[in-house]
Amino acid sequence: MEQADFWVNIHAHQVLNIQSITVLNVYTGAEWDLELSRDFFADDIVFYSVGIHPWNIGKLENQSQTLNQLAAHPKVIAIGECGFDINTLSPLSLQETVFRQHIELSEALHKPLIIHCVRAFNELIRIRKESRSVQPWIVHGFNANETIAHQCLQHNMLLSFGKSLLNENSKAAVVARWIPESEVFLETDDTDLDILLIYKAYASIKQVSVDKLKIIIADNFCKYFKI
């Protein structure tokens, strides 16, 4: 198979670079812009992820029903972002219940899981071991320490790096120095940064060319998302 050669932004809340393939998070459990999504559904370079963010659990009626309906759309290629956040008022027990619903949906639809995790990696790794999931789990916006990074990789989770790579002293930058490129995605999340800036930062850390990195990340995308 020929190598892929395109930019990939694995997690974004807006489309800023029309030359990249973007996985746009269009439903977080708090809102759903139907008119906006209709315009984007015709765009070949935009795919979607849908999930209930830990901060938004219970903020909209019929969240699970809406999630299930949206997740089945062929342009939706990932479930999430979803997971754990110690800073929200929702108890971890409720966050776990909602997260397990996302895992079931991911497995049923054969779509990767985009994970939000803030200071709750013990819970995440425990559930990873218990769930026996076969779909890829991608921890987005990773900026935790090396011990956590090793644990994630040990349990077959992928890491996605974003703006933290712009700070060469960040935890993400430290992890990025040694993690295999085959286990990595790149993203802009909710920033207004161009994804190419993230690529350049990561390429500098890895001391590889941006063009080579572009092919590696694109190959990861094709492999794990079966695009």
C-alpha positions in Angstrom: 0.0 0.0 0.0 1.3 3.4 -0.9 2.2 5.7 2.0 -0.4 8.3 2.9 0.7 12.0 2.5 -1.6 14.5 4.2 -1.9 16.6 7.3 -4.1 15.1 10.1 -5.6 17.1 13.0 -7.0 14.3 15.2 -9.0 16.5 17.6 -10.3 20.1 17.0 -13.2 22.3 17.9 -12.9 24.4 14.7 -11.5 24.0 11.2 -8.7 26.4 10.6 -6.5 24.7 8.0 -8.4 23.6 5.0 -5.4 21.7 3.7 -5.5 19.2 6.6 -7.9 16.3 7.4 -9.6 17.4 10.6 -11.6 15.3 13.1 -14.0 17.9 14.4 -15.6 17.5 17.8 -19.2 18.6 17.1 -21.1 17.3 20.1 -19.9 17.5 23.7 -23.2 16.8 25.4 -23.9 20.5 26.0 -24.8 21.7 22.5 -25.2 20.5 18.9 -25.1 22.9 16.0 -27.1 21.1 13.4 -27.0 23.8 10.8 -23.2 24.0 11.1 -22.8 20.3 10.8 -24.9 20.1 7.7 -22.5 22.4 5.9 -19.5 20.4 7.0 -21.0 17.0 6.2 -20.3 17.7 2.5 -16.7 18.5 3.1 -14.3 15.7 2.2 -11.5 16.9 4.5 -13.6 17.0 7.7 -14.7 14.1 9.8 -16.4 14.1 13.2 -16.2 12.9 16.8 -19.2 13.0 19.1 -19.2 12.4 22.9 -20.3 13.6 26.3 -17.5 15.7 27.9 -17.1 15.1 31.6 -17.8 18.7 32.3 -21.2 18.5 30.5 -22.7 15.4 32.0 -26.4 16.0 32.6 -26.5 19.5 31.0 -28.8 18.4 28.2 -31.8 16.2 28.1 -31.6 12.9 26.2 -27.8 13.1 26.0 -27.4 9.4 25.4 -30.1 9.3 22.8 -28.5 12.2 20.9 -25.1 10.7 21.1 -26.3 7.3 19.7 -28.1 9.0 16.8 -25.1 11.1 15.8 -22.5 8.4 16.4 -24.0 6.2 13.7 -23.4 8.8 10.9 -20.7 7.6 8.5 -18.8 10.9 8.7 -18.5 10.4 12.5 -15.3 8.3 12.7 -14.6 8.6 16.5 -16.5 8.5 19.8 -15.6 11.3 22.3 -14.2 13.3 23.7 -15.2 11.5 26.8 -13.6 10.3 30.0 -12.6 11.7 33.4 -11.9 15.1 34.9 -11.3 15.6 38.6 -12.1 19.3 38.3 -15.7 18.9 37.4 -18.6 18.6 39.9 -19.8 15.3 38.5 -18.7 12.5 40.9 -16.2 10.0 39.4 -18.7 7.2 39.8 -21.1 9.0 37.4 -18.3 9.9 35.0 -17.3 6.2 35.0 -20.9 5.2 34.1 -21.0 7.6 31.2 -17.6 6.7 30.0 -18.5 3.0 30.0 -21.5 3.9 27.7 -19.0 5.5 25.3 -16.8 2.3 25.4 -19.8 0.2 24.5 -20.7 2.5 21.6 -17.2 2.6 20.4 -17.1 -1.2 20.3 -20.5 -1.6 18.7 -19.7 0.9 15.9 -16.0 -0.1 15.5 -14.9 3.5 16.0 -11.9 4.7 18.1 -12.4 6.5 21.4 -11.1 10.0 22.0 -10.4 10.4 25.7 -10.3 13.4 27.9 -8.4 12.6 31.2 -7.4 15.1 33.9 -5.8 13.7 37.0 -7.8 10.5 36.8 -5.4 8.1 35.0 -5.7 5.4 37.7 -9.4 5.2 36.9 -8.8 5.3 33.1 -6.2 2.5 33.2 -8.3 0.3 35.5 -11.2 0.5 33.2 -9.0 -0.1 30.2 -7.9 -3.4 31.8 -11.4 -4.3 32.8 -13.1 -3.5 29.4 -11.0 -5.7 27.1 -11.8 -3.2 24.3 -10.4 -3.8 20.9 -11.0 -0.4 19.5 -8.2 2.2 19.7 -8.2 4.5 22.7 -6.5 7.9 22.1 -5.7 10.1 25.0 -6.1 13.6 23.6 -4.1 16.7 24.7 -1.7 14.5 26.6 0.5 16.5 29.0 1.2 14.1 31.9 4.4 12.6 33.2 6.5 9.8 31.8 5.2 7.2 34.3 1.7 7.8 33.1 2.8 7.8 29.5 4.4 4.4 29.9 1.3 3.0 31.6 -0.9 4.2 28.8 1.4 2.6 26.2 1.6 -0.6 28.2 -2.2 -0.8 28.0 -2.3 -0.2 24.3 -3.5 3.4 24.4 -2.3 6.0 21.9 -1.3 9.6 22.8 -2.3 12.8 21.0 -0.2 15.9 21.6 -1.3 19.5 21.1 -0.2 23.0 22.2 1.9 21.7 25.1 4.6 20.7 22.5 5.2 24.4 21.9 6.8 24.6 25.4 10.0 22.5 25.2 9.9 22.1 29.0 6.4 20.7 29.2 5.7 17.1 30.3 4.3 16.5 26.8 7.6 17.5 25.2 9.6 15.2 27.5 7.4 12.3 26.6 7.5 13.2 22.9 11.2 12.8 22.9 11.1 9.0 23.3 7.6 7.8 22.4 7.5 6.0 19.0 5.9 8.1 16.3 3.7 5.1 15.5 1.9 5.6 18.8 1.2 9.4 18.3 -1.4 11.8 16.9 -1.3 15.6 16.8 -4.1 18.0 17.4 -5.2 21.7 17.9 -8.0 21.0 20.4 -9.9 24.2 21.2 -7.1 26.6 20.3 -6.8 28.8 17.2 -3.4 27.4 16.3 -2.6 26.0 12.8 -2.0 22.3 13.0 1.3 22.9 11.1 2.7 24.6 14.1 2.2 21.5 16.2 3.8 19.3 13.4 6.8 21.6 13.3 7.2 21.5 17.1 7.0 17.7 17.2 9.4 17.4 14.2 11.9 19.6 16.1 11.6 17.5 19.2 12.0 14.2 17.3 14.7 15.7 15.0 13.0 14.5 11.9 11.7 16.4 8.9 8.1 17.7 8.9 7.5 15.9 5.6 8.5 12.6 7.1 6.4 13.2 10.2 3.4 14.1 7.9 3.6 10.7 6.3 4.0 8.8 9.6 0.9 10.5 11.3 -1.1 10.0 8.1 -0.3 6.3 8.1 -1.3 6.1 11.8 -4.6 7.7 10.9 -5.3 5.3 8.1 -4.3 2.3 10.2 -6.3 3.1 13.4 -9.3 4.8 11.7 -9.4 2.4 8.7 -9.7 5.3 6.3 
